[in-house]
Amino acid sequence: MNNLLLTNSLTRKKEIFKPINPKKISLYACGPTVYDSPHVGNARSLVVFDVLYRILKTLYGSNVTYVRNITDVDDKIIEASHKNKMSIEEITNKVTNVFHENCKSLNCLEPSIEPKATEHIKGMIEMTTSLISKGFAYENQGHVYFSVNSFKDYGKLSNKNLDELKAGTRIEISGLKKNPFDFVLWKPSKNEDPGWVSPWGRGRPGWHLECSVMSEKYLGKNFDIHGGGLDLIFPHHENEIAQSCSNNNTKNFANYWVHNGFVTINKEKMSKSLGNVITISDAVDKYSGQVVRLALLSAHYSQPLDWNDKLLNSQENTLDKWYNIYSEKEENISEVDEVLLDDINTPGYIAKLHDLYNAASKGDDEKKSKFNKACKLIGLFDLSKEEWENVKKDKISVPESYIKIKIEQRIKAKNNGDFALADKIREELSSKGIIIEDQKDKTIWKVK
């Protein structure tokens, strides 16, 4: 087996992946906070860790457990509930359903486990109680805070000490904290907001605590890989490490930390706060899930990716070409190309796919099979050839009834020997992006 190399944010080096137990591979990726429709920036993380999951499954078979959580209790959800005059349950159910539709349209495999934060409150209360008893956390007026001064390695993941962090980070100011960087494990809830009975009064958990509890429950106190977006390094992942390692008296929480770069629009990070978001649903409606997926894999996961029509049109043209040698046959994928094993190098892999396509399009069945396997390994070709053509047809502005009338007129012209008119109709349709093909007993049409 060739080695999988991953850039570990914890060591800031590319390292050979050495699992804790090759028969029990563990991967955790931070999932969505379900308060609003996920956007293309969220989709990048989804697709990147889906590809990593596919690689691990190919290397280790059924021995891989992939956990991706859903955060369904959070201040942003409460705000969205008030703003939209919807109940918490309505908001979280609606957005979770949209998220699952997005995952399906992007052809992301279902994770092994998809825990919801609200289903693990008991474990969160238990971890908070434990951290207080061990001297790592303190309670003040119904709030429980983790004391960052109690954890000597705080800042190790973000590679900053507390003084550097104070200079460059926006933090929640509160007179209840001993240190401005202390972070909340538990906080009181207003009567109308979601809350659970706890030793510190009715309240709800902090965001960082949720992921620590859920990852430990399903993957253990020390597991292989933790993934997420670059913006989660600090404070979210830094705080997960602090509370988990302190509570469990472990040196490491996750052994490898993998972070994907931002999606930008005009070189600015795509984010809801900047108001420059494109939802996954809108992107898929405009281009199709396959095109969006290929676009998200076109740059290395660790680098920024600028989202624009030129990129999407280019990926659409590529897929259209590749579908010329699409195979319906289920491919048994048994190996991973060394380029993909080198830190999930999808742009290098896509360059190899172009070369493989050129070789396979000359008619060699073995190379066609290899090309189809290679595409399916990274989650492409989940649509049949016919479905792909239908996606393209759905996007044209010319009504199908108009095309059929024109085809009938052309057949009539040919039957009357008026080949000049027949050619004129073909050219007219071609100018509107429609190709017509004469077969034995009928004429079919497709999109250019």
C-alpha positions as CSV (number, residue, x, y, z in Angstrom):
1,M,0.0,0.0,0.0
2,N,1.3,3.4,-0.9
3,N,1.5,5.9,1.9
4,L,-1.1,8.7,2.3
5,L,0.5,12.0,3.0
6,L,-1.4,14.8,4.8
7,T,-0.4,18.3,5.8
8,N,-0.9,18.4,9.6
9,S,-1.9,21.8,10.9
10,L,-0.7,20.8,14.3
11,T,3.0,20.3,13.1
12,R,2.7,22.5,10.0
13,K,4.3,19.7,8.1
14,K,3.4,17.1,5.5
15,E,3.4,13.8,7.2
16,I,2.9,10.1,6.4
17,F,-0.5,9.1,7.8
18,K,0.0,6.5,10.5
19,P,-3.3,5.4,12.0
20,I,-3.6,4.6,15.7
21,N,-5.2,1.3,14.6
22,P,-5.3,0.3,10.9
23,K,-8.4,-1.7,11.7
24,K,-10.2,1.2,13.1
25,I,-9.6,4.4,11.1
26,S,-11.2,7.5,12.7
27,L,-12.2,10.8,10.9
28,Y,-14.2,13.7,12.4
29,A,-15.2,16.7,10.4
30,C,-17.1,19.7,11.8
31,G,-20.6,19.8,10.2
32,P,-23.0,22.7,9.7
33,T,-24.7,24.9,12.3
34,V,-28.2,24.6,10.9
35,Y,-29.5,28.2,11.0
36,D,-29.4,29.2,7.3
37,S,-28.9,27.5,3.9
38,P,-25.3,26.3,3.5
39,H,-23.2,28.2,1.0
40,V,-20.4,27.2,-1.4
41,G,-17.8,27.9,1.2
42,N,-19.4,25.2,3.4
43,A,-19.6,22.9,0.3
44,R,-15.8,23.0,0.0
45,S,-15.3,21.4,3.4
46,L,-18.0,18.9,2.6
47,V,-16.4,17.8,-0.7
48,V,-12.8,17.9,0.5
49,F,-13.5,15.5,3.5
50,D,-15.8,13.4,1.3
51,V,-12.8,12.8,-1.0
52,L,-10.6,12.0,2.0
53,Y,-13.2,9.6,3.3
54,R,-13.3,7.9,-0.2
55,I,-9.5,7.6,-0.2
56,L,-9.5,6.1,3.3
57,K,-12.2,3.7,2.4
58,T,-10.3,2.6,-0.7
59,L,-7.1,2.1,1.4
60,Y,-8.7,0.5,4.5
61,G,-12.1,-0.8,3.4
62,S,-14.9,-1.0,5.9
63,N,-12.6,-0.1,8.8
64,V,-13.2,3.6,8.5
65,T,-15.6,5.6,10.8
66,Y,-16.4,9.0,9.5
67,V,-18.3,11.3,12.0
68,R,-19.7,14.6,10.8
69,N,-21.9,16.4,13.3
70,I,-24.9,18.7,13.1
71,T,-24.9,21.7,15.5
72,D,-28.6,22.2,16.3
73,V,-28.3,24.4,19.4
74,D,-26.4,27.7,19.0
75,D,-26.9,31.5,19.4
76,K,-27.2,31.9,15.6
77,I,-30.1,29.4,15.5
78,I,-31.9,31.3,18.3
79,E,-31.3,34.6,16.4
80,A,-32.6,33.1,13.2
81,S,-35.7,31.8,15.0
82,H,-36.6,35.2,16.3
83,K,-35.8,37.0,13.0
84,N,-37.9,34.5,10.9
85,K,-40.6,34.1,13.5
86,M,-40.1,30.3,13.3
87,S,-39.6,27.8,16.1
88,I,-36.1,26.4,16.8
89,E,-37.4,23.0,15.6
90,E,-38.8,24.4,12.3
91,I,-35.5,26.3,11.6
92,T,-33.2,23.3,12.4
93,N,-35.4,20.7,10.5
94,K,-35.7,22.9,7.4
95,V,-32.0,23.8,7.2
96,T,-30.9,20.2,8.0
97,N,-33.1,18.9,5.1
98,V,-31.6,21.5,2.7
99,F,-28.1,20.4,3.9
100,H,-28.9,16.8,3.2
101,E,-30.3,17.6,-0.3
102,N,-27.0,19.6,-0.9
103,C,-24.9,16.6,0.2
104,K,-26.8,14.4,-2.2
105,S,-26.6,16.8,-5.2
106,L,-22.8,17.1,-4.6
107,N,-22.6,13.2,-4.5
108,C,-21.1,13.2,-0.9
109,L,-21.2,9.8,0.7
110,E,-23.2,9.6,3.9
111,P,-20.9,9.7,7.0
112,S,-20.8,6.6,9.2
113,I,-22.4,8.6,12.0
114,E,-24.1,12.1,12.0
115,P,-24.7,13.0,15.6
116,K,-26.8,16.0,16.6
117,A,-25.7,18.2,19.5
118,T,-29.1,18.2,21.2
119,E,-28.9,14.4,21.5
120,H,-25.7,14.6,23.5
121,I,-26.5,17.2,26.2
122,K,-26.0,14.6,29.1
123,G,-22.4,14.0,27.9
124,M,-21.8,17.7,27.7
125,I,-23.0,18.3,31.3
126,E,-20.8,15.3,32.4
127,M,-17.7,16.7,30.7
128,T,-18.3,20.2,32.2
129,T,-18.8,18.7,35.7
130,S,-15.5,16.8,35.3
131,L,-13.5,19.8,34.1
132,I,-14.7,21.8,37.1
133,S,-13.8,19.0,39.5
134,K,-10.3,18.7,38.0
135,G,-9.6,22.5,38.3
136,F,-9.8,23.3,34.6
137,A,-13.1,25.2,34.7
138,Y,-15.1,27.4,37.0
139,E,-18.7,28.6,37.5
140,N,-19.8,32.2,37.8
141,Q,-23.5,33.1,38.0
142,G,-24.7,30.1,36.0
143,H,-21.9,30.4,33.4
144,V,-19.1,27.8,33.3
145,Y,-15.8,28.8,31.7
146,F,-12.7,26.8,30.8
147,S,-9.6,28.4,32.2
148,V,-7.1,28.7,29.4
149,N,-4.3,29.4,31.9
150,S,-4.8,25.9,33.2
151,F,-3.7,24.3,29.9
152,K,-0.1,24.9,29.1
153,D,-0.3,24.0,25.4
154,Y,-3.0,26.6,24.6
155,G,-2.3,28.1,21.2
156,K,-0.3,25.1,19.9
157,L,-2.6,24.5,17.0
158,S,-2.8,28.1,15.9
159,N,0.9,28.5,16.6
160,K,0.3,31.6,18.8
161,N,0.9,32.3,22.5
162,L,-1.8,34.1,24.5
163,D,-0.2,37.5,24.1
164,E,-0.1,37.2,20.3
165,L,-3.7,36.0,20.3
166,K,-4.8,38.9,22.5
167,A,-3.4,41.3,19.9
168,G,-5.1,39.9,16.9
169,T,-8.3,38.2,17.8
170,R,-11.8,39.3,18.5
171,I,-13.0,37.7,21.7
172,E,-16.1,37.7,23.8
173,I,-15.7,40.3,26.6
174,S,-17.4,39.4,29.9
175,G,-16.8,40.6,33.5
176,L,-17.6,37.0,34.6
177,K,-14.3,35.7,33.1
178,K,-11.0,35.5,35.0
179,N,-9.1,35.8,31.7
180,P,-10.6,37.3,28.5
181,F,-9.6,34.2,26.6
182,D,-11.5,31.8,28.9
183,F,-14.3,30.3,26.9
184,V,-17.8,29.2,27.7
185,L,-18.7,25.5,28.4
186,W,-22.2,26.2,29.7
187,K,-24.4,29.3,29.8
188,P,-27.8,30.2,31.1
189,S,-30.8,30.2,28.7
190,K,-33.7,32.6,28.8
191,N,-37.1,31.1,29.4
192,E,-38.1,31.3,25.7
193,D,-34.8,29.8,24.5
194,P,-33.7,26.1,24.3
195,G,-32.3,25.0,27.7
196,W,-31.6,21.9,29.8
197,V,-31.5,21.4,33.5
198,S,-27.9,21.3,34.8
199,P,-26.1,21.7,38.2
200,W,-25.6,25.4,37.2
201,G,-29.2,26.1,36.4
202,R,-31.2,25.8,33.2
203,G,-28.9,26.5,30.2
204,R,-27.2,25.2,27.1
205,P,-23.7,24.1,26.0
206,G,-21.0,26.1,24.4
207,W,-20.2,25.3,20.7
208,H,-16.7,24.0,21.3
209,L,-17.8,21.6,24.0
210,E,-20.3,20.0,21.6
211,C,-17.7,18.7,19.2
212,S,-15.4,17.4,22.0
213,V,-18.2,15.3,23.5
214,M,-19.5,14.0,20.1
215,S,-16.1,13.1,18.7
216,E,-15.1,11.3,22.0
217,K,-18.3,9.3,22.1
218,Y,-17.9,7.8,18.6
219,L,-14.1,7.9,18.0
220,G,-12.5,7.8,21.5
221,K,-10.3,10.2,23.5
222,N,-7.6,10.1,20.9
223,F,-8.4,9.6,17.2
224,D,-6.8,9.9,13.8
225,I,-8.0,12.9,11.8
226,H,-10.0,16.0,12.6
227,G,-11.0,18.2,9.7
228,G,-12.7,21.5,9.1
229,G,-12.3,25.0,7.5
230,L,-9.3,27.2,8.1
231,D,-11.5,29.6,10.1
232,L,-12.1,26.9,12.7
233,I,-8.4,26.6,13.8
234,F,-9.0,29.4,16.3
235,P,-10.8,29.5,18.5
236,H,-13.0,26.4,17.8
237,H,-10.4,23.7,17.3
238,E,-7.9,25.2,19.7
239,N,-10.6,25.1,22.4
240,E,-11.6,21.5,21.6
241,I,-8.0,20.4,22.1
242,A,-7.8,22.3,25.4
243,Q,-10.9,20.9,27.0
244,S,-10.5,17.4,25.7
245,C,-6.8,16.9,26.5
246,S,-7.3,18.5,30.0
247,N,-10.3,16.4,30.8
248,N,-8.8,13.1,29.5
249,N,-5.2,13.7,30.5
250,T,-4.1,13.0,27.0
251,K,-1.2,14.5,25.0
252,N,-3.2,14.5,21.8
253,F,-6.9,14.9,20.9
254,A,-6.6,14.2,17.1
255,N,-3.3,13.2,15.7
256,Y,-3.8,14.9,12.3
257,W,-5.5,18.2,11.8
258,V,-6.6,18.9,8.2
259,H,-8.0,22.4,7.2
260,N,-9.4,23.5,3.9
261,G,-8.9,27.1,2.6
262,F,-11.6,29.6,2.0
263,V,-13.8,30.1,-1.1
264,T,-13.5,33.7,-2.2
265,I,-15.5,36.0,-4.5
266,N,-13.4,38.8,-6.0
267,K,-10.7,37.7,-3.5
268,E,-12.9,38.2,-0.5
269,K,-13.8,35.3,1.8
270,M,-17.3,34.1,1.1
271,S,-19.3,34.6,4.4
272,K,-22.7,35.4,5.6
273,S,-21.4,38.3,7.6
274,L,-20.1,39.9,4.4
275,G,-23.3,39.2,2.5
276,N,-21.5,37.7,-0.5
277,V,-22.7,34.2,-0.3
278,I,-23.9,31.9,-3.0
279,T,-25.9,29.0,-1.6
280,I,-25.1,25.4,-2.6
281,S,-28.7,25.1,-3.8
282,D,-28.4,28.1,-6.1
283,A,-25.0,27.0,-7.5
284,V,-26.3,23.4,-8.2
285,D,-29.5,24.8,-9.8
286,K,-27.4,26.9,-12.1
287,Y,-24.6,24.5,-13.0
288,S,-25.4,21.0,-11.5
289,G,-23.9,19.2,-8.6
290,Q,-21.2,17.5,-10.7
291,V,-19.9,20.8,-12.1
292,V,-19.9,22.4,-8.6
293,R,-18.0,19.4,-7.2
294,L,-15.4,19.4,-9.9
295,A,-14.9,23.2,-9.4
296,L,-14.4,22.8,-5.7
297,L,-11.7,20.2,-6.4
298,S,-10.0,22.3,-9.0
299,A,-7.6,24.0,-6.5
300,H,-5.6,22.3,-3.7
301,Y,-7.8,22.0,-0.6
302,S,-5.4,24.1,1.5
303,Q,-5.4,27.1,-1.0
304,P,-8.0,29.8,-1.5
305,L,-10.5,29.1,-4.4
306,D,-12.0,32.0,-6.2
307,W,-15.6,31.4,-7.3
308,N,-16.6,32.8,-10.7
309,D,-18.5,31.9,-13.9
310,K,-15.4,31.4,-15.9
311,L,-14.3,28.6,-13.5
312,L,-17.7,27.0,-13.5
313,N,-18.1,27.1,-17.3
314,S,-14.7,25.6,-17.7
315,Q,-15.6,22.6,-15.4
316,E,-18.9,22.2,-17.2
317,N,-17.1,21.9,-20.6
318,T,-14.6,19.4,-19.1
319,L,-17.4,17.2,-17.8
320,D,-19.3,17.4,-21.1
321,K,-16.2,16.2,-22.9
322,W,-15.5,13.4,-20.3
323,Y,-19.1,12.1,-20.6
324,N,-18.2,11.0,-24.2
325,I,-16.6,8.0,-22.7
326,Y,-18.8,7.5,-19.6
327,S,-19.4,3.9,-18.7
328,E,-22.6,2.7,-17.0
329,K,-20.8,-0.3,-15.5
330,E,-20.2,-0.3,-11.7
331,E,-16.5,0.1,-11.3
332,N,-14.7,-1.8,-8.5
333,I,-12.2,0.8,-7.3
334,S,-9.3,-0.9,-5.7
335,E,-6.4,1.5,-5.7
336,V,-5.7,5.2,-5.3
337,D,-3.4,7.1,-7.6
338,E,-0.2,8.3,-5.9
339,V,-1.0,11.9,-6.9
340,L,-4.1,11.8,-4.8
341,L,-2.3,10.2,-2.0
342,D,0.1,13.2,-1.9
343,D,-1.9,15.4,0.4
344,I,-5.2,15.0,-1.5
345,N,-3.7,16.7,-4.6
346,T,-6.9,17.0,-6.6
347,P,-5.7,19.6,-9.2
348,G,-2.7,17.2,-10.0
349,Y,-5.2,14.3,-10.1
350,I,-7.5,16.2,-12.5
351,A,-4.6,17.0,-14.8
352,K,-3.9,13.2,-14.9
353,L,-7.6,12.6,-15.7
354,H,-7.3,14.9,-18.7
355,D,-4.3,12.8,-20.0
356,L,-6.2,9.6,-19.2
357,Y,-9.2,10.9,-21.2
358,N,-7.1,11.7,-24.2
359,A,-5.6,8.2,-24.2
360,A,-9.0,6.5,-23.5
361,S,-10.9,8.4,-26.2
362,K,-8.9,6.6,-28.8
363,G,-11.0,3.5,-28.2
364,D,-9.1,1.3,-25.7
365,D,-11.7,-0.4,-23.5
366,E,-9.2,-1.0,-20.7
367,K,-8.2,2.7,-20.6
368,K,-11.9,3.7,-20.7
369,S,-12.5,1.5,-17.7
370,K,-9.5,3.0,-15.9
371,F,-10.7,6.6,-16.7
372,N,-14.2,5.8,-15.4
373,K,-12.8,4.3,-12.2
374,A,-10.6,7.3,-11.7
375,C,-13.5,9.8,-12.1
376,K,-15.8,7.8,-9.7
377,L,-13.0,7.6,-7.1
378,I,-13.4,11.4,-6.5
379,G,-17.2,11.3,-6.7
380,L,-17.7,12.2,-10.4
381,F,-19.9,10.4,-12.9
382,D,-22.8,9.9,-10.4
383,L,-25.2,10.8,-13.2
384,S,-25.8,8.5,-16.2
385,K,-25.1,9.8,-19.7
386,E,-28.8,10.4,-20.2
387,E,-29.2,12.2,-16.9
388,W,-26.3,14.4,-17.7
389,E,-27.9,15.3,-21.1
390,N,-31.1,16.0,-19.3
391,V,-29.4,18.4,-16.9
392,K,-28.0,20.3,-19.9
393,K,-31.4,20.3,-21.5
394,D,-33.0,21.8,-18.4
395,K,-30.6,24.7,-18.6
396,I,-31.3,25.9,-22.1
397,S,-33.6,28.9,-22.7
398,V,-35.2,27.4,-25.9
399,P,-38.5,25.6,-25.2
400,E,-38.5,21.9,-26.2
401,S,-41.7,22.4,-28.1
402,Y,-39.9,24.9,-30.3
403,I,-37.1,22.5,-31.0
404,K,-39.5,19.7,-31.9
405,I,-41.4,21.9,-34.4
406,K,-38.1,22.9,-36.0
407,I,-37.0,19.3,-36.3
408,E,-40.4,18.4,-38.0
409,Q,-39.9,21.3,-40.4
410,R,-36.4,20.1,-41.2
411,I,-37.6,16.5,-41.8
412,K,-40.4,17.9,-44.1
413,A,-37.8,20.1,-46.0
414,K,-35.5,17.1,-46.5
415,N,-38.4,14.9,-47.8
416,N,-39.3,17.7,-50.3
417,G,-35.6,17.9,-51.4
418,D,-35.2,21.4,-50.0
419,F,-31.8,20.7,-48.4
420,A,-30.9,24.4,-48.3
421,L,-33.9,25.0,-45.9
422,A,-32.9,21.8,-43.9
423,D,-29.4,23.2,-43.5
424,K,-30.7,26.6,-42.5
425,I,-32.9,25.0,-39.7
426,R,-29.9,23.0,-38.4
427,E,-27.7,26.2,-38.3
428,E,-30.5,28.1,-36.6
429,L,-30.7,25.5,-33.8
430,S,-26.9,25.3,-33.6
431,S,-26.8,29.0,-33.0
432,K,-29.1,28.5,-30.0
433,G,-26.8,25.7,-28.6
434,I,-28.8,22.8,-30.0
435,I,-27.2,19.9,-31.9
436,I,-29.4,17.6,-34.0
437,E,-28.4,14.1,-35.1
438,D,-30.1,12.0,-37.8
439,Q,-30.4,8.4,-36.7
440,K,-31.9,5.5,-38.7
441,D,-35.5,6.2,-38.1
442,K,-35.5,9.4,-36.1
443,T,-33.8,12.7,-35.4
444,I,-32.6,13.4,-31.9
445,W,-31.4,16.6,-30.3
446,K,-28.9,17.4,-27.5
447,V,-27.2,20.5,-26.0
448,K,-23.8,21.6,-27.2
